[in-house]
C-alpha cells in the first residue's frame, strides 16, 4: 500500500528533476508512479521497459540527488517496470541485448517525402517480420533517422509478439564479437546467438568492409536467417552497390529485398520534427522559434535536436521564457544575415541565363541532355536555397514527382564533389543568385 506521503515525495522529486535537467525530461515522467519506499530505497514504477532503461541510463544520478535533497536522507532510487516488478540492472550488471530508446517509436517519427518509403517499409517489417521485405536495407547520411526507425521496428515488433527474439547491434559489435569468439574458441556459441533470432538488425553495415573473415561469417549468418524466413534489417551510409570493398555475393543479397533511401528533410518536415522533439520534452515551443531553427539547420535531424537543446539551456540560464529573440541569441543568428527570400523563379531565371536555355524548356517535359542538366541544377539549387518541398520543386519544373527531384539532387551533388570545374560553376551561380536577392 502506497501512502500519500510517498506520492508527494515523488511529485517533488519530479519537479526538481525537471528543473535541474530539462534536456533529459520527458512528458511521460508525469506517468511515473511510486511503488515502494522502504529501507532507504525508493522504487519508481514505469509503464514500459524502455522508460526504465532510459531513466537508468540518463537520469539515475539526477533522481538520486533530488531524492536525497528532498528527504534529507541518503536515499537510493530504483526503476522498475510496473506490473512486473523488474528492476533495471545497475551499471555493473550485464547489459540486455536490445536497449531501446523510448523516444524512437513510429508515433514520434515525422514522415515526409524524404523518408516515406523507409517509414512504411519498417512498419510492414515490424508487423510481419520475415515475410514481406527481407532483407530491408536502409541507407542515408548521418542524422536522418535510420537509428530511430530501427528502434521503432523493435518497439512495434515487441508489441505484436512480446516474446520475439531480436538481436540489434552495430556492425562493429558484430565484428568484435566474432573476433572474440575465435580467440576464445566459442565460435559455435557465437553462431547460435545470431542464427537463432527472429529479427537481426545490424547498424552501419558498411564497416564490414576489408574484413574478409567477418564477411564470410556474416554471409553464412545471412543465408541461415533468410532460408528460415527470419527478418534481416541493415543500415548503411550508401546504397548496397556503392559499399566499398564488400564481396559481390553480399552486395547481391543486400538487394534481394527492399532498398530504401532517407534524404535530408524539407523545410516543412524540419519544422514538424522540431515541434515533435519539443513535445516529447513537454515544451511549448513558439512557431516562429521552430521556423528559425528549420531555417538555420537544413540537413541533419540530430543538429535540429542539438539546436533545441542549446535554446533550452540558454533560456534556463537566463531565467527567461523561450521566444524568438532568445532563440536568435542562442543560435548566434545575426539580424543582418536574415534568411533571404529566394523564389523558384529567381533560380530558373539565373540558370536559364547561365546555360543559355529557355525558361519554357526548363519547365517543359523535354529530356534532351542540354535541357535535362540545367533543369537538374535548378532542382539542386532550389533544394538548398528555398523552403519549397520536393513536390513543389518538381511541380515547378514540368510537373515531376519528388523521386525525380531526389535523383536529380543526388546526381548534381555527385558531380559537384567529383568535378572541380563544375563545382566552381555551381558556386558562382549560387553566389550570383544570392547576391541578386539581397
HELIX and SHEET records of a PDB file:
HELIX    1   1 UNK A    4  UNK A   20  1                                  17    
HELIX    2   2 UNK A   27  UNK A   31  5                                   5    
HELIX    3   3 UNK A   49  UNK A   54  1                                   6    
HELIX    4   4 UNK A   55  UNK A   59  3                                   5    
HELIX    5   5 UNK A   60  UNK A   71  1                                  12    
HELIX    6   6 UNK A  116  UNK A  127  1                                  12    
HELIX    7   7 UNK A  146  UNK A  160  1                                  15    
HELIX    8   8 UNK A  171  UNK A  184  1                                  14    
HELIX    9   9 UNK A  187  UNK A  195  1                                   9    
HELIX   10  10 UNK A  205  UNK A  208  5                                   4    
HELIX   11  11 UNK A  212  UNK A  227  1                                  16    
HELIX   12  12 UNK A  240  UNK A  242  5                                   3    
HELIX   13  13 UNK A  248  UNK A  254  1                                   7    
HELIX   14  14 UNK A  267  UNK A  280  1                                  14    
HELIX   15  15 UNK A  287  UNK A  296  1                                  10    
HELIX   16  16 UNK A  301  UNK A  318  1                                  18    
HELIX   17  17 UNK A  324  UNK A  331  1                                   8    
HELIX   18  18 UNK A  335  UNK A  337  5                                   3    
HELIX   19  19 UNK A  344  UNK A  355  1                                  12    
HELIX   20  20 UNK A  359  UNK A  362  1                                   4    
HELIX   21  21 UNK A  369  UNK A  385  1                                  17    
HELIX   22  22 UNK A  390  UNK A  396  1                                   7    
HELIX   23  23 UNK A  402  UNK A  418  1                                  17    
HELIX   24  24 UNK A  420  UNK A  435  1                                  16    
SHEET    1   A 4 UNK A  33  UNK A  38  0                                        
SHEET    2   A 4 UNK A  41  UNK A  46 -1                                        
SHEET    3   A 4 UNK A  76  UNK A  81  1                                        
SHEET    4   A 4 UNK A  86  UNK A  87 -1                                        
SHEET    1   B 5 UNK A 166  UNK A 170  0                                        
SHEET    2   B 5 UNK A 199  UNK A 203  1                                        
SHEET    3   B 5 UNK A 231  UNK A 236  1                                        
SHEET    4   B 5 UNK A 136  UNK A 139  1                                        
SHEET    5   B 5 UNK A 258  UNK A 261  1                                        
END                                                                             
